[in-house]
Amino acid sequence: MYQDKIVLCGASAYEQKYYFNQDFSSLPDAVKQELQIMCVLYTEDIGGILTLEFDEEGNLQFKTEALDADAMYDEIGSVLKIKQLQSEKRELLESLEMYYRVFFLGETPEEESTGESEDSGKKSVDPVENGD
């Protein structure tokens, strides 16, 4: 089995570099590009280093770090930006978790999807009409 954490990708504001784990090279190019844009923009806005890592259960986690001497690193902004990314990119992140669980942990999609079908396709948000 794999070690505790597997890095999917990451970016560093210090080295101005992006890293993508080639174990995931079979991902579609559009997904790879979206990950790169997300990571690089994060480090441009916030600073420091961002890595996306899978834990032993297959959950994708955002890990950040900054040098102690980095006065430009925005710790509060980091938390807010990660929450924003997790919300805006929820579908992508969930798909990556499913991909990892199936292809790296050997789970079957049925194991993950139990209970999810209840909410599939149902939206509780009504369109707002301006019919005054």
CORGIMO-V501591 format. One record per residue. N is the residue number from 1. PHI is phi in degrees with one decimal (999 if undefined). D_LAST is the distance of its C-alpha to the last C-alpha in Angstrom with 1 decimal. Layout:
n = (N	N)
phi = (PHI	PHI)
d_last = (D_LAST	D_LAST)
This chain:
n = (1	2	3	4	5	6	7	8	9	10	11	12	13	14	15	16	17	18	19	20	21	22	23	24	25	26	27	28	29	30	31	32	33	34	35	36	37	38	39	40	41	42	43	44	45	46	47	48	49	50	51	52	53	54	55	56	57	58	59	60	61	62	63	64	65	66	67	68	69	70	71	72	73	74	75	76	77	78	79	80	81	82	83	84	85	86	87	88	89	90	91	92	93	94	95	96	97	98	99	100	101	102	103	104	105	106	107	108	109	110	111	112	113	114	115	116	117	118	119	120	121	122	123	124	125	126	127	128	129	130	131	132)
phi = (999	-81.0	-66.3	-57.1	-125.7	-119.9	-79.0	-84.9	-162.9	-170.3	-142.5	-126.7	-72.3	-73.0	-94.9	49.9	-132.3	-118.5	-121.8	-128.8	-71.0	-67.2	-63.0	-106.3	-64.2	-79.5	-64.5	-59.9	-58.3	-62.9	-69.1	-59.6	-65.9	-64.4	-63.8	-62.6	-60.6	-60.0	-68.2	-66.9	-63.4	-58.2	-69.2	-68.9	-76.7	-104.0	96.7	72.2	-127.8	-120.2	-128.9	-105.1	-128.3	-93.1	-85.9	-65.9	-90.8	94.5	-84.0	-88.7	-122.1	-90.8	-117.9	-125.8	-154.3	-147.0	-68.0	-58.5	-82.7	-84.7	-75.5	-85.5	-66.9	-101.7	-65.5	-67.9	-59.9	-62.1	-61.3	-65.5	-66.0	-64.9	-60.9	-62.9	-64.0	-63.4	-76.3	-68.7	-107.5	-53.3	-62.2	-61.4	-64.8	-65.5	-63.9	-64.7	-63.1	-62.8	-56.3	-63.2	-63.9	-76.4	-87.8	-109.0	-97.9	76.9	-76.7	-96.9	-56.6	-62.5	-61.8	-81.6	-87.8	-64.1	88.0	-80.3	-66.5	-60.9	-93.5	-61.6	79.5	-98.0	-122.1	-96.1	-90.0	-92.4	-66.6	-86.7	-108.6	-111.7	-106.7	-68.3)
d_last = (61.7	59.9	60.3	57.9	55.5	54.9	53.3	50.8	50.3	50.2	50.1	52.0	51.1	54.8	56.2	53.1	53.6	51.7	53.4	52.6	54.7	56.3	56.5	52.8	53.6	52.4	48.8	46.8	46.9	43.1	43.3	46.3	44.5	41.4	43.8	45.6	42.6	41.3	44.7	45.5	42.2	42.6	46.1	45.1	42.3	44.1	47.8	50.4	50.8	48.4	49.6	47.8	50.2	50.4	51.9	54.4	51.6	49.8	46.9	46.0	46.2	45.6	48.7	49.0	51.9	52.9	56.2	57.1	57.7	54.3	52.6	49.7	48.6	45.3	45.7	42.4	40.6	42.5	41.1	37.5	38.0	39.5	36.6	34.2	36.4	36.8	33.0	32.3	35.4	35.4	35.7	38.6	40.4	40.2	41.6	44.4	45.3	45.5	47.6	49.9	50.3	51.1	53.3	55.0	55.1	55.6	52.9	51.3	47.6	47.6	48.8	45.8	43.1	43.8	40.7	38.3	37.5	35.4	32.6	33.1	30.0	27.8	24.8	22.9	20.1	16.8	14.8	11.6	8.7	5.9	3.8	0.0)
